[in-house]
Amino acid sequence: MSEIIEQPRYGCALSAQQTVLAIPRALPIIHAGPGCASKAFSFAATGAGFQGEGYGGGSHISSTNTGESEVIFGGEPSLEKEIKGALKILDGDLFVVLSGCTSDIVGDDSISVAERFAAQGYPVVGTETAGFKGSSYYGHEIVVKSIIEQFIGDVKPQVRHGLVNVFAVVPFQDPFWRGDLEEIKRILTNIGLEVNILFGNGSAGISEWRDIPNAQFNLLISPSTGTEIAELLEAKYQTPYLQYPILPVGGVETSRFLREVAAFAGLSSLPVEKAIEKEERRFYDYFVAVSDFIGEYWNNLPVDLYAVGDSIYAPGVSSFLVNELGLVPRGVYVTDEPQPAWQSVITETLAARDSRLAAVLKFENDGGAIEMDIREKDKNAGKSIILGSSWEKFLAVDVDSLYAYLSLPLDEIVILNHSYMGYSGGLRLIEEVYSAVFKRKTATSRSIV
C-alpha cells in the first residue's frame, strides 16, 4: 500500500494463519514477533463475528516470538526449536510455518527450515508471509500454493470422473465462510458431483488435500483470489478449471451456476434439471411468502442499495438484490484491491447482470473515501440500505439508513452458521434486508417514515 487508509478491511499476509486453521487438524507455526499471531487472530476471528479459537487458534498458536537476539544473530535456530516443540506436543496432521516481517527482513529462510523437517517425514510446510508483502488475500494464496507444492508434491493423478476441488471464499476473511462452503458442497453434491471442499466442517481434512490431483476439474468461484491456485494445479497436474466469476446468490444466479458447472463436468442434463427444479420450487415458495410483509410494510422498505465488501462477495450479493429484489444500485465498493485484469473481469461480469451495477462499481479500500462517497450520494437515506461492516453500521445510523452485515470487521454479531451463498443464502439475505426495517425502531404497519 502506498498511502495511509482509514478503516482497513483485511489483515496482512500473516493472517493466512487462519487459512491453515480452516483446514481440519492443520496447525500454523508462526515465526514472527510477539503479538503478531494474536493480532491476526483478533481481527480475522474475533472481529469476524466471534468465530472462536477452534481446534488450535487463539492462544494455542505456536510462535517463536522473535526479539532482539533473533534480529542480531538470526532466528532460524529459534524456529527449528519451535517446530520440534510443536511436533512433540501438538496433535496435528499438517503444520504450516508462516514467517512475519521481522524474520523476512533479517533473511531467515523459513522454507528451508521447514524442508529439513519434511525431509525427515514430518508433515511440515514452509511459507514466507511477511506482512509487508501483501494482504490476507495474498497470504491465503501463498499458503494454499505452498501446501500443494511441498505437501502434495509431484504425484501422478488418478483422475476420478465427477470429483471436483472447490476454491472460493477466503476462510475467516469471509465471515460467513463456513456456511458458504457447506451450501456450495450441498448444491454441487445434489447435481451428482463428488466435492473436495477443503476447508471447514464439510472437509475431511488432509485426506481431501492429498486427493486434489485426482479431481476431474477444479472449480474457482471468484473473479480474483484463487486464480493463481487454479493455474498452478492446471500446470502441475493438468487439471482443467472452471472459473465462475461471481458468487451465486439466490434463485436465478445459482441455477445458472449449476447449469454451467454441470455442462463443464459433462453431467447428464436430466438429473441436473430435476435437482434445480426442486431447489427453485423451495426457493420461490419462500420468496412468495414474504409478499404479505412487503404489502404491509412497503412504505418502510429500502429502495437504494450500497454494498461494501470484497470482490468475491459484494458483486454477487448486489446482483441478487438488484435483479431479484428490485433494489436500485447506488454504490458497489470492492475493498480487496484486485489486480487490474481482475477488475476488468468484475466489471464485465456485473455489466452482464445489469449495466447499472457496473456504472456504480468502485474499487476502493479506503473506508473514509467510501463513507464520503455514500454521504454525497445518499440523498434518500430513509429509503436506502447499506450492507457492509460495523463501520457501515455506524454510518447508516448516522444518516438514517437501514443496514445489514456483509464484510469485516464485524464485532457486534456472533456468527456460527450463516451464509448468503446459493439458494438458502439468498433466502437468508432476504430476511436480513427486510428485518433491517425494524432496526430503525420507527417502522410500523403501513406507516410512512
N, C-alpha and C positions, 0 to 999 in steps of 0.2 A: 504494500500500500504506500502511496506516495504522499498522502496527506492525512491529517487528523480527521477522524469522523466522529459523529455523535451516534450513540445507541448502536453499537456493533451487533450483528445478528448471528455471529458464528465465532468459534474459538480458533486457536492456532492449530497448526498441523498435529501437534502433540495430542490434541483432543481425540485423535483417532484411537486412543486407548479405549474409547467407548465402542468403536467398531470391533475391537478384539473381544470386549466383554459381551457383545451381542451374539458371539458365536458360543453355543453351549460348551462349557468346560474348557474354554480358552482363557488364558490369563496374560495380562500385559506385565512387562518388567520395564520400568522407567529409568532411563539414565539421564537424569536432569537434576536441577537444583531443588532445594526444599520448597514445597508448596506448589510446584508445577502440576503434579498429578491431581492434588486436591482441588486446585482452582479449575482445572479442566472438568473434573467430575462435578463440581459445584454448578458450573454453567450448563453442562450438557446432560445432566441427570436431575439434580435438584431443580435447576432452572428450566427444566423441560417437563414440568408437571410432577415433580417429586417422584421420579420413577424408581427410586430405591437403589441399593447397592447391588442387588442380585447376588450372583454366585461369588464374585470376587472383586467387586468395585469398592469405591469409597476409601475407607481407611485400610482396606485389605490389599491395596495395590502395592506391589513391591517397587521400591525406588532406591537408587544409590544415594540420593540427597547430596549431590556433589557440592563441594565447597572450595575454599582456597587451596587446599592441598592438591585436589584433583586438577585445578586450573594450572597450578605451577608444575606439578610433576606428571600430569596425565591421569585420566580416570579409568583407563582400561582394567587395571587390577581391581579397582572397586567394583566395576561392572561384572567381572568374572566371579568375584566373591558373591555378589548379589544373585547371579544366575544359579550358582551352586546351591545357595541357601534356598532359593525358590524351588528348585527341583527336589530338594530334600524334604521341604516342609509342605509345599502346596500340592494339592491333588488336582492336576490339570492334564488335559490331553494335548494341549498346544500352548507354547509360551512364545510371546512375541515381544522382542526388545524394541522399544521406541526411544530414540535419543532426543534430547532437548537442545535449547540454544547453547548453553554453556559447553556441553560435550562436543557439539559440532564445531563451535568456534575454535576450541583448542585442538581440534583434529583427532579426537578419539575415533577409532574405527570400530563402531559398534557392530557392524555387519560381520567383520572378520572374527570378532569375539564370539558372536552367535554361531558362526560357521564352525568354529572349533568344537563346540558342543554338539552341533548337528552331525559332525563327522564321527562322533562317538555314539551316535544312535539316539540322541535326545531330540525330542520334538521342539526345537528352538529355531526361531526365525529372527533375523535382524533387519531393522529399518532405520532410516535417518529421517526424522520428523521434526527437525528444529522449527520452532515457531516462526522464525523469520523467512522460512521457505514458502509458506503458504497457509491457507486456511484449513479448517477441519475437513472441508470437501477434498482438498488436495491430499491431506493426510489419509483420508479414507481410501482413496485410490492407491496410494503408496503401500498401505498395509495389505490390501487385497492382492495387489500385484506381487508383493514380496512373498506372501503365502503361496501363491501359485508357482512362482519361480523356485523358491527354496524348499518348500514343504511338499508340494505335489510333485514338482520336478518333471524330468523328461521321462514320461511313461508312454507306452503305446496305447492309444484309445481302443476300448472295446465298446463300440457305439451301440446304444440301445435305442431303437426307434420309439419315439414318444417321450423320451426323457429330455427335460429342459431345465437349464440353470437360469434362475431369475436374478437379475441385478436391477434394483430400483431405488427406493428411497434410502437415504443415509441414516443408519441407526442413531437414535437419540437426537441428531440434528433435525430430523423429522420427529416431532414429539409424539406423533401417532404411529410410529413405525411398526410397533408390534401388531396392532390391529390391521394396519395396511397390508403387511406381509401375510397375515392369516387370510385376509379376504382375497388377495391375489392367488394364493395357493388353492383356496376353496374353489374359485370360479374356473381356474385352469384345470383342476382335477375333475370338475364336473363335465368338461368337454372331452375328457379322455386322456389327458396328459399325466405323466409322472413328473413330479415337481421337486427339484432341489431348491428350496427357498433360502438355505444357507445361514440365515440369521433368525434369532428369536425362538419362541416356543414351538413353532412348527418345523424347526430344523432338527435333524438327527445328529447334528454336530459334526465332528471331524470326519465321520464316515461319508457324509454328504460332500464335504470338500474334496476328499480323495476320489469321489465319484465324478467330479467335474469334467474330466477329459472324456467321459463316456457318453456325454449328452449328444442327442441328435442336433440340437441347436441351443444357442444362448438367447435369452430374451432380455433386452435392455429397455426398461420403462423410464426413460429420461431423455431430455434433449441435450444433456451436458455431462454431468458427473456419471462416470461409469463407462464412457465411450472408450477410454484407453484400456480398460479391463477387457471389454469385448474384443477389441482389436488384438490385444495380447493373446487371448485364447484362440482367436482365429489363426494367428501366425504360429502359435505353439502346437496346437492340436488339430488345426484345420477344421475347427468347428465354426460353421456359419452362424451369423447372429441377425436377429430382427430387432431394429430399434424403433420403438413406439414413442414418439417424442412428446407425448402429453399424458399426464396422469388421468386414467379413465375414471370419471366420476359420474354416477347416475345412469339412467337407462340408455340413452342414445349413444354416448361415448363408449360405455362398457360393452355394449353389443357390437359396436363397430370394432372395438379392440379384439374381442373374442373371435370374430369372423376373420380378421386379418391374421391373428396368431394361428388359427385352425388352417387357413389356406397355406401359410408358410410351412406348417408342420405336415401338410398333406393328409389331414384328417378327413374322414367321410363327413359330408355336409349334413346328412340327415340327423344323426345323433347330436351334432353341434347345434343345429337349429332347434331341436327339441329342448335342449338344455337352456338355450337363450329364451325360448318361448316361456318356459317355466319361470325363469328369473324375471322376465319382463312382466308377466302376469302378476307376480307377487309385488314387484316394484310399483307398478301403476295402480294396483288396488290400494296400496298405502298412500300413494300420491293423491289419488282422488279423494281419499278420506279426509285430507286436510282442507278440502274446499269449504266445509262448514266453518272452520276457523277463519278462512280468508273472507268469507261473506260477512262474518260477524265483526271482524277487526280490520277490515280493509283500509279504513282511514288511518290506521296506525302503522301499516306495513311499509317497509323500506322500498324505495324506488331506485335510488342510485347506489352503485357498488364501488367500493375501494377495497383492494386486496393487496396485502403486503406479505411476501413470502419468497421462497427460493424458486429457482427455475423449474423444479420438478412439480412443486405444489401450487403456487399461485396461478399459473396459467390454466391448469386443469380445473381447479375449483371455480375460477372466474368463468370459464367456458360453460360449465354446468349451470351456474346461477343466471347467466345471461340467456342461454339457449333453452333451458327447460323451466326456469322460474320467472324469466322475463324481466330481470333487473337490468338497469341501464348502466353500462360500464363507464366510470368516470376516471379511474386510475388503477392500473395493474403494475405493481412495483416489484421487480425482481431484484433480490438483495444479495445474491451469492457471486456476483462478478463473473458471469460466464464469459468464455473466450469469444472474440468477435464472430468466429464461424458458428459457434453455438447460438449466439444472439440472433443470427440470421435464421437459423432453424426455428427458434422460438417465435420470432416474428411471423415467419411464413406459416407456421402451424396455427397460430392464433388467427391470422388473416383468413385461413381456410375455414375456420369455425365461424367467425364473424368479423367483418372488417372493422367494426367499432372497437373490438378488443385490441387489435394491432395498433389502432390510432391512439389509444391511451396507454400503451405499454411503455414503461420506463425501466432502464437498468440502473439501479441506484442503491448503493449500500449505506448511504449516509441517512440515518434516521431523522436528523434535523432537516435535511433537504426534503425528505418525504413529507414530514409534518408541514413544512411551509407550503408545499405544493397542494396538499389536501386542504389546508386552510384557505388557500387562494381560490380553489375550485369549488369548495363546498358551500355554495350559497343557499342550498336547500337542505341544510343539516338535519332538520326534523324528519326528512324523508330519505336519509341515507344510512347505510350500514358500512362499517369499516371492519374488515377481517384482518387480523394481524396479531401482534404480540401484546404483552402487558403494556408496553408504551403506547400502542394504538388505542388501548382501552382508556388510558388517561386522556388522550386526545379526543376520543369520541365523547367522553363525559363532558369535557370542556366545551365542545362545540355543539352539544346536544344532539349527537348522532347515536345510532344504535351500534353495537359492536358484538363480535364473536371472535373466538380464539382460533388462530391458524398457524402461528410460527413462533420461534424462540425470540426472546426469553418469555417463559410462562411461569410466573411464581405465585399465581392466585388460584390455580386449579390443581386437582390431583388427577393424573392420567394413569389408568390401568389398561383397559382395553377399549380403545377409541379409534375410529377411523372415518375418513371421508372418501375412501377409495371404493370403487366398484358400485354395485347395486346397493348393498347395505350401507356403505358410506354415504351415498347420495341421500338416502333417507335420513341418516343421522344429521347431515348438513342442513336439510330442510328443517329439522327440529331445532337446530341451533339458531338458524336465521330467524325463524318465526317466534321462537321463545325469547329472542332478544327484545321483542316488543315489551315484555314485562319488566325488563331491567330499568326502563325509564320511570317506572312507578306511576306514571300518569295515564297509562293506557286503560281505557275502559271500553266495554262493548259499544260499537258503533260511534265511538267518540271521535272528535277531531282534535288533534293535539299538534 
